[in-house]
Amino acid sequence: MAGDVIVGVDLGGTNVRAAAVRGGKIVARAVRRVSGKAAEEVVLGEIFETIDEVIGSGVAGIGIGVPSVVDVKRGIVYAVENIPAWREVPLKDKLESRYGCPAYVNNDANAFALGELHFGKGRGYRNMVAVTIGTGLGSGIIIDGRLYSGPNCGAGEIGSIPYRDATIERYAAGPFFKDRAGVGGDVVFERAERGDAEAVRLFHAFGYELGHAILTILYAYDPELIVLGGSIARAFSFFEGGMRERLKSFAYQHALKKLVIACSENEDVAILGAAALYIDASNRNR
């Protein structure tokens, strides 16, 4: 498989990125704006055009991560965030029909987890959870070296678990800063870097709330490693203290001492993770 070329595709709400990946290295890449308010076929055409820029002969397969719920077995995408026309799209069938190779579709947080497992902080681990912290809170679950999506692609939806008067996502992702400061986490991060005491205090409080999400993950999955990614993860040094404070309540402190919590460092992990959807599927078929 090391010599095979896999195309990885990362679909976002504003653009689509595609890359040809060989041996864990990106050998060609392309990016294109997505007409989020356009018709289903228009957006699909933009994805095809982006893939066309990087695909060549002898491609083993295609993997694509999307910000939505996916019927993983059939590759049907439902209700894509920021693309209203994509309510129910048989993306796997459309990709395989156009390119004549296997295609695998999954949630973008799951693709992120596979990217970290094969090409990032997760190398050498068998059980891990990857958490994306941005406008929302997403996570991907790796059990015994394989992605676990659940039959409805719903495994790892930690952010949707009820918490206080809302959900965990409301307190452990971007909405926290909107509610408390009326601005995005990126603005608060800039203020914290300038030494603003209120911004630093706010991140400590955020870390405490994120700690609850980490506790939930620990009790549910008992991972060896938790990898944090997404835009807000850049502020780890500001919220780590609050997070660690919250983790002091974990019932199994001996296990906590063995847990590794790390931040993603690979800027291409999303697109590599999309390519890794093919690797994960190939491993299952052995």
N, C-alpha and C positions, 0 to 999 in steps of 0.2 A: 504493500500500500504506500510505502514511502515515496515511490516514484510517480504515483498517480496524481493527477491534477483534479482538484475539487474546487467548485465555485461556491463561495460563501456570499450570502446576500443579507444585508441588514436593512430592513425596512423601517423607517421612522415616520413621524407624522409630517415632516417637511422635506426629507430627502431619502434617497435610496442609495446605498453603497454596495458595490459588488467587487469581488476580488478573486483572482485565480490563485489557489494555494497549492504548493507542492512541498512535501516534506516539512510542513509547519511554517513555511515561508511564503509571503505574498510575492508573486512574480508579476502580477499585473493588477491594476485597480482602476475603478471608475466611480464617479459620483454624479448624481443628477437630482435636480429638484423634483418633488412630487406635487402634482396638482391635486392637493388634498380635497378640494371641493368639487372635483370633476367626476365624471361618470366612471363606473367600475372599469370598463374596457380602456379608458384613457389612462388611468393609473397603471393598469396591467401592461399597457404598451410602453409606459415609461420604465417599468421594471425590466421588460424584455430588452429595451434599447440599452439599458445599463449593463445587463448581462452580456449582450452581444459585443460590447466593447472589450470584454476580458475573456470570453469563452473561445476555445480553439478546438481542434480535433482531438479525440482521445480523452475527453473529459469523463472521469469515472462517475461523477454525480454532482448534484446541486443541493445545498442546504440553505434554508432561509429562515431567519428569525423575524417574527412580526409582533407588534405591540397589541396582542389580542388573545382571545381564547381560541384554541385550535382543536379540531378533531384530529388527533395525531395519526391515527391509523389510516384515515381516508384523506388527510391533508386538506381538510376544509377549514377555512378561516372565517371566524365570526366577529362582527362588530369591531372593526379595526379603529383604534383610537385616532382621532383627527382625520379619518378618511370616511365620512358618513356613507358614501355609496357602497362601501365594502361591508355588507351585512352578512352575506353567506357566499363565499368565493371558493370554488374547488381548485385551489391554487396548485396542489400537487399534480392533478390531472392536466392542468393547462401547461405547467412547466415540462412535464414528461412528454406531452404531445408535441411541444415545440422543439425540444432539444434532444429527445430520444435517449435519455439517460435517467436513472433513478433520481427522484427529488424527495426531499424530506423537509417538512414544515413544522415549526414549533414556536412557542412563545419566546420572546426575546430574552427574558430572564433565564429561561432554561438554556438557551444558546450561550448566554454569558457564563453560566455554570460550566458548561462543557468546554468553553474556551479556556477558562481558568484551569480546569482539570487537565487538559491536554497540552496547553501552551503557556500557562501562567503559574500562579501561586499554588495551584492544586497538584502539580506534578509530584508524584511520590505518595499521594494520599489516595485512600479508597472511599472514605466517607466524609463528605463535606457539604456545606451549604454556601451558596453565593448569593449575596444580597445587594440589590441595586437600590440606592437611596437618591431620589431626585424629586420630581414632581409627585411621584408615588413611591411605594415600597414594593419591590418585586423580589422574588427569590427562586432559585433553582436548586433542586435536591439531587445529590449524587450518593447512591447507596451501593457499596461494594464495587465501585468503579464504573457504575452505569447510571445514566440519567433516569430518575423516576419522575414521570410526568403525571401519573394517575390516568385512569381511563378517559377522563374529561379534561385533561391538561390543567387540573385544578390543584395538584399537589404543590405545596409551598406558598399558597396564597396567605401568608402570614399577615399581610397588611389588611386583609378583609376581616380578620377576627375581631369581634366586638371588644371594645376596650373603653372604659369610662362611659362618656356620653356619645361616643362615636365608634371609630375603629382604630386599630393600631396605626394604620397609615396616617390618620389624621394627626397623630402625635409624634410619629417617628419618620416623617418625610417632609417634603416641601410645605404642606399645609400648616405645619407647626409654626413656621416663620411668618406665613401670611396672617395667621390668627394672632400671634403675639406681637409682631412688629409691623405688619401691613406691607412687607416687602418680601422678596424672594430670599432663599438661603444664600445665593451668590452675593447679594448686597450685604447681608450680615457678615459673610465671610470676609469681604473686603474691609468692612469696618473693624472686624476682629484683628485682621492683619495690621491695621494701623494703630492698634492698641486701644480701641474703644472698649471701655470697661463694661458697658451694657451689652455690647455684642458678645464679648467673652462670656459674660454671665448667661446670656441667652443660649449659647452653644453648650454650656455646662448643663443647663436644664434640658436641652434637647438630647444630650447624651444620656441623661438619666432615663428619659422616655424610650430612647432607642434600646437602652439596656433591658427594658421590659420585652421588647421584640426579641432580643438575643436570648433572654430567659425562656421565652416560648419555644424558640428553636431548639435550645438545649434539652428541654423536657420532652419535646416531640421527636427529635432525631438523634440526639447524642452524637454530634459530629466530632471528627478530629480537628477540623479546620472550618473557620468561617471567613470568607473573603468578602470584603466590602467594596462596592463599586458605585458608579453613578456620580453625578456632579457634587453632591454634598459630602461624599466620602473624602474629597480633597481637604476638608476641614477636620480630619481625624484628630490632629493634635489638639484641637480646641474642644472636641466633645468626648475624647477618650476618658478623661477623668470622671465625668458624670456617668458614663457608661459603666466604668469599672466599679464605681460606687454602688450602682444598682445591682451589679452582679454579685455583690457581697451577700445578697439574700439567697443565692442559689443553694439548694439543699445539699449538693454533692460537691463540696469544695475540692476534694481530692481529684475529681474529674476536671474541674475548672482549671486546675494547675497544669493539666496536660493539653488543654485546649489552645489552639493557635488562632488568633484573630489578626488578619492581615488585610492590607489595602491593595487592590488591583493596581498594577503598574504598567500593563500592556495596553497602549492606546488602541490597538487593533483587535482587542480580545472579543468584541462583539461579532466582528466579521469572521474571525478565526473560529469562534464558537459556532457560527452558522455552518461553516464548512465541517466542523466536528460533528454535526448532526449526522452526516454521512458515515463518519468513523464509528460513532456510537451504534448506528444501525448495522453496520458491517460486523462489528464485534458480537452483536446479538445473534447474527446468523451463522456464526462459526459453530 
